[in-house]
Amino acid sequence: MLRFIMRRLLQMIGVVLVLSLLVFLWLRSLPGGTVSAMLGERATPARRAALERSLGLDQPIYVQYWEFLKRAATGQFGSSTGVLPGTDALQIFLQRFPATIELSIFAMTLAVAFGIPLGYIAARRRASMFDNVSIVGSLIGVAVPVFFLAFLLKYWFAIQLHWLPVSGRQDPSIDATRVTGFFVLDGLLTREYDATWDAVKHLILPGVALATIPFAVIFRITRASVLGVMDEDYVRTAESKGLSSRVIRGRHILRNALLPVVTTIGLQTGGLLVGAVLTERVFSFGGIGEAVAIAFERRDYSVLQVLILAAAITFVVINLLVDIAYAVIDPRVRTR
């Protein structure tokens, strides 16, 4: 198992290096570039040349990339020019990252908690009314754009019914103690349960909007996987031996059917970072998704590079954890 993890770690390092190169080249190919974004209307030829020298942009491209890697390894990405002018770009990421992680965990918890059981039940009741309705519901979940569903939920449950908050992560009037940056966890740690409940209420609408696509995908994969496993010879053999339905479901069907589902959950978790850009913007949630949108609008390249790199590394780490979980469920994977 240790050799398997080490092999995956080495692969992860290679992927991160390739991603860093792509981010480096992409940011330098954008219109205007870093110098224009930093100087703005004060961009005279003399000032541009002086700033390019100070930033090392007059050096060969391989030298620039090496310096970029060294700065990235030490967290030196420069200061924001658009999101929070003058603020260190890494600090902006650290402030906003807990919000996106909290929202993503909440959304994926909803998707898994409903997707796997409903997918299993639909497979067991194949061609029933429940199965047909569930399939239609999952198709709607994939077809409806996240931002449109977010606006609908916000209009119905926040503006019309006043059941849930309109935007933000927590009511500003609550004097909550900040410990980790995760508002729900902070409330539990400090025993400020009113702050915890208020943070949960702020998570519900954006969490439901963000969970729809992962839920639909997990539901469809679970259903298809369970149907495939139910037709296997070893399941029929277990039934012919007179094993209880509980043993057959747990040991023979679910354990084997969960293998592709685990992979799907990992991929969908990484994909939540993309959906968070739209969802956080609709609900003014204050996470890295909203920061990415603002940074694109205002050409804040310092913030863009740290956020994109962090999102890419997060995606790679999630897939590493998925590989480990896959190896735990199916030991045969460790030899591949």
Steps between C-alpha positions, in 0.01 A plus 500: 500500500786739586667440162170569327461833686860603425451422130186714493680783683777507239239510225323784681821707513545456125140607434539810720817603313324468165204700631731771631661528156160529333390771745830685452471499119126578500528803727777644283292456185201698630433841340678784674702281732611558857677829433194668346281375784735640765567836334152566361469845347856586613648249252760703310777322303760602758295379793416175321869432433596579861227275644587217260862517620394499868271201444756314291275498193792601280674169577477185280177305543666205676658737754162661561341160554770395748450823695125443484543153655723636776251774586209254491685259732545780755150644455620825339242575233502879530230743605144523373423771246126447471333274757644676807763745370821491700414178684732201463351256248573196719323669791188545286507129420542403867210724600262366237602134472309381813174638357532299178609184681211530745251549215650215296493258793137590574399460134684170455354366826152569362586342165643183656237469774218503244671377182630163621187380689261617228719347229505170685124500559433591136718208386325257733163622369599510135226615258271601789333839539767600754776407257348696212430810710853490645657480154297797378596696812870425450481614136341827610777542758765474228312711244419803717797743514637554850473880489136485380402258776684720750295804393176298523578370849602846614180656363264234637640419844683820593314787333144365472469270803771652723590153627873526441761779470547679169879509493822485698643240736361630828284779636731800565310577822623173658815559702658164422849396606730413209738208554550305176313703239242221466194669648308182584803340665588823684154511654530141619849551642400813691156361591333796332221285361296796377793591274525138384130482408515836322803383297315179408198699383726708276642177354169339406405689183845521338570144617184361338571689176857375491402141588252443217747391231715279730182344639369420152832350388548296819142375479539385138839335560376324816189372324695373197771346716253319727309368197825368353607330823156343558539308175841356595540125553636536854181678610283220361733247665462676835123494460501130414703427814221648708693799634289769660403799288686726743828316442447493124421873487791604720778258412429414137297782343579829673871434557561429132254758369665780699830481310395721204290713736807589709682616186196703396480667841863604474459648153179678597662643813770658287233622259322681783772764487377591151136518606596702805604793279140551386327397822715716725446798273120465515497470879799734569649217700852638527697193390774449244242450224376854542860625523587329170208672326602841636867440414408419139288814471772726641801319349648425842769257383666461841176372651416294191823302507476408869130408477537294182807319631331432834186369329711273277700366794179442695358302208817289479501434876135395489576253224792364705262438790256334261776268374585406860134436581469293182801291607346445844171379349664289229853375594559390138548866405824519699678268257411702189 
